[in-house]
Amino acid sequence: MTPELNLMLEKAEEKLAVARKDAQTLGAFNREFVKTGIFPPDTYKKIQRLFEDRQAGDYDWKNKINRKTAENDLAAAAEVVTLCRKQLGV
């Protein structure tokens, strides 16, 4: 294999490892905070959608996030932050 190909494979493996960690974190949030009733059921869906849209915006050069999606994501993120602040008492 060429050095360039090795580097590309290493980068791909790094991204897969991060994606697995992100998925595990989302799953743990759902299990520990949503399923136990600390956060409303739709919170996990909002966070998952925000994550997927961020992934698309960051890594999928063919898929652009349009203005409407960005506005919806901004509103959803504000709702999640408000819920978190409420739980933290700030």
Helices and strands as residue ranges (DSSP letters): H 3-29, I 30-34, H 42-59, H 67-88
